[in-house]
Amino acid sequence: MIRINLLGQARPKAAKQAVPLEATVQILFACVAIGLALVILGITYYQQKRQLDDTNKRIAALKAEKASLQQVKADVDKFESEKSVLQQRIDVIETLQKNRSGAQDMMEMVANTVVRIDSLWLTTIERKGDTLQMEGEAGSINAVANFITELKKSGYFQQVEIKNTKENDLLPGVETYGFVMTVNIAPPTTAQQPSTQAVGTAQPPQPAAKGRS
């Protein structure tokens, strides 16, 4: 339908309805609250992200330190293994040196003891483990007994045992006795030092004079 204004008067305009002030304030506060919330969220996000980045860096540093320490541990284990091998070699060398020195001292002690006994000399000395077997000749039974006494007094031997002794008249008209004995070597912790009595230029003992006592 078409309406025609026959009166020729302007049509009055509709009046605009005013927005209440209270609603405007509420909208303003809502916008401010939203803005503050966004700012707080942004700050929180930034702080959390920075903390996360620091944590990741710390984790990476700890991993690198762990890898370095593992390499150090591997090096230490390697050095400890090499040290153990070297220590074993040193122990073996020291043991050999001690055994050599101990054997030398023991033989010097036996030689010095023989020299101090009249009419006695050794023909064979054989070592089997911790036992020495000695064979020799003596001008009398007393000489053999004196030799045994000196061996026991030396501290190098725990036990001296005569295996065999008999008169053999090795030289015509000369009284001699052959003997075989075994002696047990004392442990190094209890062995004493050999006598320091000077041997000098003493000659090997000679058989007893002709005739029987």
C-alpha positions as CSV (number, residue, x, y, z in Angstrom):
1,M,0.0,0.0,0.0
2,I,1.2,3.5,-0.9
3,R,0.6,6.2,1.6
4,I,0.3,9.9,0.4
5,N,0.8,12.8,2.7
6,L,-2.0,15.1,1.8
7,L,-1.3,17.7,4.5
8,G,2.1,18.7,3.1
9,Q,3.7,18.6,6.6
10,A,7.1,16.9,7.3
11,R,6.9,13.6,9.0
12,P,8.2,13.9,12.6
13,K,11.4,11.9,13.2
14,A,11.5,9.3,15.8
15,A,13.4,10.4,18.9
16,K,16.6,8.4,19.8
17,Q,16.4,6.4,23.0
18,A,19.3,7.4,25.5
19,V,21.6,4.6,26.9
20,P,21.4,4.4,30.6
21,L,24.7,5.6,32.4
22,E,24.8,2.5,34.6
23,A,24.9,0.2,31.6
24,T,27.8,2.3,30.1
25,V,29.8,2.0,33.3
26,Q,29.2,-1.7,33.4
27,I,30.4,-2.1,29.8
28,L,33.4,0.1,30.6
29,F,34.3,-2.0,33.7
30,A,33.9,-5.2,31.7
31,C,36.3,-3.9,29.0
32,V,38.8,-2.9,31.6
33,A,38.5,-6.3,33.4
34,I,39.0,-8.1,30.1
35,G,42.0,-5.9,29.3
36,L,43.6,-6.6,32.8
37,A,42.9,-10.3,32.5
38,L,44.6,-10.3,29.1
39,V,47.6,-8.4,30.5
40,I,47.8,-10.7,33.5
41,L,47.6,-13.8,31.3
42,G,50.3,-12.3,29.0
43,I,52.6,-11.6,31.9
44,T,52.0,-15.1,33.4
45,Y,52.6,-16.7,30.0
46,Y,55.8,-14.8,29.6
47,Q,57.0,-15.8,33.1
48,Q,56.1,-19.4,32.7
49,K,57.7,-19.5,29.2
50,R,60.9,-17.9,30.6
51,Q,60.9,-20.4,33.5
52,L,60.4,-23.3,31.1
53,D,63.2,-22.0,28.9
54,D,65.5,-21.8,31.9
55,T,64.5,-25.3,33.0
56,N,65.3,-26.6,29.5
57,K,68.6,-24.9,29.5
58,R,69.4,-26.4,33.0
59,I,68.4,-29.8,31.8
60,A,70.6,-29.5,28.8
61,A,73.5,-28.3,31.0
62,L,73.0,-31.2,33.4
63,K,72.9,-33.7,30.5
64,A,76.1,-32.3,29.1
65,E,77.7,-32.4,32.6
66,K,76.5,-36.0,33.0
67,A,78.1,-37.0,29.7
68,S,81.3,-35.3,30.8
69,L,81.3,-37.0,34.1
70,Q,80.6,-40.4,32.4
71,Q,83.7,-39.8,30.3
72,V,85.7,-38.9,33.3
73,K,84.4,-42.0,35.1
74,A,85.4,-44.1,32.1
75,D,88.9,-42.5,32.1
76,V,89.2,-43.1,35.9
77,D,88.1,-46.8,35.5
78,K,90.7,-47.2,32.7
79,F,93.4,-45.6,34.8
80,E,92.5,-47.8,37.8
81,S,92.7,-50.9,35.6
82,E,96.1,-49.9,34.3
83,K,97.2,-49.1,37.8
84,S,96.1,-52.5,39.0
85,V,98.0,-54.2,36.2
86,L,101.1,-52.2,37.0
87,Q,100.8,-52.8,40.7
88,Q,100.6,-56.6,40.0
89,R,103.8,-56.4,37.9
90,I,105.5,-54.4,40.7
91,D,104.4,-56.9,43.3
92,V,105.8,-59.8,41.2
93,I,109.1,-58.0,40.7
94,E,109.4,-57.2,44.4
95,T,108.6,-60.7,45.3
96,L,111.2,-62.0,42.9
97,Q,113.7,-59.6,44.4
98,K,112.9,-60.6,47.9
99,N,113.1,-64.2,47.1
100,R,116.4,-63.7,45.3
101,S,117.8,-61.7,48.2
102,G,116.5,-64.1,50.8
103,A,118.0,-67.1,48.9
104,Q,121.3,-65.3,48.7
105,D,121.3,-64.5,52.4
106,M,120.3,-68.1,53.3
107,M,123.1,-69.6,51.1
108,E,125.6,-67.1,52.7
109,M,124.4,-68.2,56.1
110,V,124.9,-71.9,55.2
111,A,128.3,-71.2,53.9
112,N,129.3,-69.3,57.0
113,T,128.0,-72.1,59.2
114,V,130.0,-74.7,57.3
115,V,133.1,-72.7,57.6
116,R,132.7,-72.4,61.4
117,I,132.4,-76.2,61.8
118,D,135.7,-78.1,61.8
119,S,136.1,-81.2,59.5
120,L,132.8,-80.7,57.7
121,W,132.0,-79.8,54.1
122,L,129.0,-80.0,51.8
123,T,129.0,-81.8,48.5
124,T,125.4,-81.1,47.4
125,I,122.6,-78.6,48.2
126,E,119.2,-78.9,46.5
127,R,116.1,-76.9,47.1
128,K,112.6,-78.3,46.7
129,G,110.0,-75.7,47.6
130,D,110.6,-74.8,51.2
131,T,113.0,-77.6,51.9
132,L,116.7,-77.9,51.5
133,Q,118.4,-81.2,51.1
134,M,122.1,-81.2,51.9
135,E,124.7,-83.9,51.5
136,G,128.2,-83.7,52.8
137,E,131.1,-85.3,54.5
138,A,132.3,-84.9,58.1
139,G,135.4,-85.9,60.1
140,S,133.2,-86.9,63.0
141,I,129.7,-87.4,64.2
142,N,130.2,-84.4,66.6
143,A,130.9,-82.2,63.6
144,V,127.5,-83.2,62.1
145,A,125.8,-82.5,65.4
146,N,127.4,-79.1,65.7
147,F,126.4,-78.2,62.1
148,I,122.7,-79.1,63.0
149,T,122.9,-77.0,66.1
150,E,124.2,-74.0,64.2
151,L,121.5,-74.3,61.5
152,K,118.8,-74.3,64.1
153,K,120.3,-71.3,65.9
154,S,120.4,-69.3,62.6
155,G,116.6,-68.8,62.6
156,Y,116.4,-69.6,58.8
157,F,115.2,-73.1,59.4
158,Q,112.3,-74.5,61.5
159,Q,113.3,-78.2,61.4
160,V,116.5,-80.1,60.7
161,E,116.3,-83.8,60.1
162,I,119.1,-86.3,59.5
163,K,118.1,-88.7,56.7
164,N,121.2,-90.8,56.7
165,T,124.7,-90.8,58.2
166,K,127.3,-93.5,58.0
167,E,131.0,-94.0,58.1
168,N,132.4,-94.4,54.6
169,D,136.2,-94.0,54.9
170,L,136.2,-91.9,51.7
171,L,140.0,-91.6,51.9
172,P,142.2,-94.5,52.9
173,G,143.2,-94.2,56.5
174,V,141.0,-91.2,57.2
175,E,137.8,-91.5,59.3
176,T,135.0,-89.8,57.4
177,Y,131.2,-89.9,57.7
178,G,128.8,-89.2,54.9
179,F,125.5,-87.6,55.8
180,V,122.2,-86.5,54.2
181,M,119.9,-84.1,55.9
182,T,116.8,-82.0,55.1
183,V,115.9,-78.6,56.6
184,N,112.6,-76.7,56.4
185,I,113.0,-73.1,55.5
186,A,111.3,-70.7,58.0
187,P,108.8,-68.1,56.7
188,P,110.4,-64.7,55.9
189,T,108.5,-63.1,58.8
190,T,110.3,-65.2,61.3
191,A,113.6,-65.7,59.6
192,Q,116.5,-64.0,61.3
193,Q,119.4,-62.3,59.7
194,P,122.5,-64.6,59.2
195,S,125.4,-64.3,61.5
196,T,127.7,-61.4,60.5
197,Q,130.8,-63.3,61.6
198,A,133.5,-62.7,59.1
199,V,134.5,-65.6,56.9
200,G,137.8,-64.0,56.0
201,T,140.1,-66.1,53.8
202,A,139.4,-69.4,55.6
203,Q,140.1,-72.5,53.5
204,P,137.5,-75.3,53.0
205,P,137.7,-77.7,56.0
206,Q,139.9,-80.7,55.5
207,P,139.2,-84.3,56.5
208,A,140.1,-85.4,60.0
209,A,143.6,-86.6,60.7
210,K,144.3,-90.2,60.1
211,G,143.3,-92.6,62.9
212,R,140.1,-93.0,64.9
213,S,139.2,-91.2,68.1
